[in-house]
């Protein structure tokens, strides 16, 4: 079992090509005993974005704060608090903060993808 304030989990910059102003907190992982899923929290600064990318696993996203867009296979989709997103495997996508404050969202992926 794990109970912790998410602010106590280390925030690390995302250091992959094409990422700008993006940080991640690995909230729940295999190291916590999670066998099926990992939970991450992303924080994108105003103007920040993840690169356009694809990967073999799905992920589920819940927008907590801020505003932005999901670029999904060439189309932009608005994101606001309370929105949920499902990104299937092998689909090109990117998250971009279009607002004036931090865009914060939870992202769940299969534990096997970590």
C-alpha positions as CSV (number, residue, x, y, z in Angstrom):
1,X,0.0,0.0,0.0
2,X,1.1,3.6,-0.7
3,X,-0.4,6.8,0.5
4,X,1.5,10.0,-0.2
5,X,0.9,13.6,-1.1
6,X,1.7,13.9,-4.9
7,X,3.8,17.0,-4.1
8,X,6.2,14.8,-2.2
9,X,7.0,12.7,-5.2
10,X,10.1,13.9,-7.1
11,X,9.4,16.1,-10.1
12,X,11.8,15.4,-12.9
13,X,12.2,17.1,-16.3
14,X,11.3,15.1,-19.3
15,X,14.5,14.9,-21.3
16,X,13.5,13.4,-24.6
17,X,14.0,15.1,-28.0
18,X,11.2,17.5,-28.8
19,X,9.9,17.9,-25.2
20,X,9.9,21.5,-23.9
21,X,8.8,22.7,-20.4
22,X,7.6,19.2,-19.4
23,X,8.0,17.6,-16.0
24,X,6.9,14.2,-14.7
25,X,6.2,12.6,-11.3
26,X,6.0,8.8,-11.2
27,X,3.2,8.5,-8.7
28,X,2.7,4.7,-8.7
29,X,5.0,2.2,-10.3
30,X,6.2,-1.4,-10.1
31,X,8.5,-0.3,-7.3
32,X,5.3,0.3,-5.2
33,X,4.0,-3.2,-6.0
34,X,1.7,-2.1,-8.9
35,X,1.6,-5.1,-11.2
36,X,-0.7,-3.8,-14.0
37,X,-0.5,0.0,-14.3
38,X,1.8,2.9,-13.7
39,X,0.4,6.4,-12.7
40,X,2.3,9.5,-13.8
41,X,1.5,13.2,-13.4
42,X,2.7,15.5,-16.1
43,X,3.2,19.2,-15.7
44,X,3.6,21.3,-18.8
45,X,4.6,25.0,-18.4
46,X,2.8,27.6,-20.5
47,X,4.0,27.0,-24.1
48,X,5.4,23.6,-23.1
49,X,4.7,20.4,-25.1
50,X,5.6,16.8,-25.6
51,X,7.0,15.7,-29.0
52,X,4.8,14.1,-31.6
53,X,5.3,10.4,-30.9
54,X,3.9,6.9,-31.1
55,X,4.4,3.9,-28.8
56,X,3.1,0.3,-28.6
57,X,1.0,0.9,-25.4
58,X,-2.2,2.7,-24.7
59,X,-2.6,5.3,-22.1
60,X,-5.4,7.0,-20.3
61,X,-5.3,10.7,-19.3
62,X,-7.3,12.9,-16.9
63,X,-6.8,16.6,-17.1
64,X,-6.4,18.1,-13.6
65,X,-5.5,21.8,-14.2
66,X,-4.9,24.3,-17.0
67,X,-5.8,24.2,-20.7
68,X,-4.2,22.9,-23.8
69,X,-4.6,20.7,-26.8
70,X,-4.0,17.1,-27.7
71,X,-2.6,16.7,-31.2
72,X,-3.9,13.3,-32.4
73,X,-3.1,12.1,-35.9
74,X,-2.9,15.7,-37.2
75,X,-6.0,17.1,-35.5
76,X,-6.1,19.3,-32.4
77,X,-8.5,18.6,-29.6
78,X,-9.1,21.0,-26.7
79,X,-8.2,20.0,-23.2
80,X,-9.6,21.4,-19.9
81,X,-9.9,20.2,-16.3
82,X,-12.2,17.2,-16.0
83,X,-11.6,16.0,-19.6
84,X,-10.5,12.4,-20.1
85,X,-8.4,11.1,-23.0
86,X,-7.8,7.6,-24.3
87,X,-4.8,7.3,-26.7
88,X,-4.7,3.9,-28.4
89,X,-1.4,2.1,-29.2
90,X,0.6,3.2,-32.3
91,X,-1.3,6.5,-32.7
92,X,0.7,9.7,-33.2
93,X,0.0,12.3,-30.5
94,X,1.4,15.2,-28.5
95,X,0.2,17.3,-25.6
96,X,0.6,21.1,-25.7
97,X,-0.1,23.7,-23.1
98,X,-1.9,26.7,-24.8
99,X,-2.9,28.4,-21.6
100,X,-1.2,30.9,-19.2
101,X,-0.8,28.4,-16.3
102,X,0.5,24.9,-15.8
103,X,-1.3,22.2,-17.6
104,X,-1.3,19.2,-15.2
105,X,-2.7,15.8,-16.0
106,X,-2.6,12.2,-14.8
107,X,-1.5,9.6,-17.3
108,X,-1.8,5.8,-16.7
109,X,0.1,3.3,-18.8
110,X,0.7,-0.5,-18.5
111,X,3.3,-1.4,-16.0
112,X,5.1,-3.4,-18.7
113,X,5.7,-0.1,-20.6
114,X,7.9,1.3,-17.8
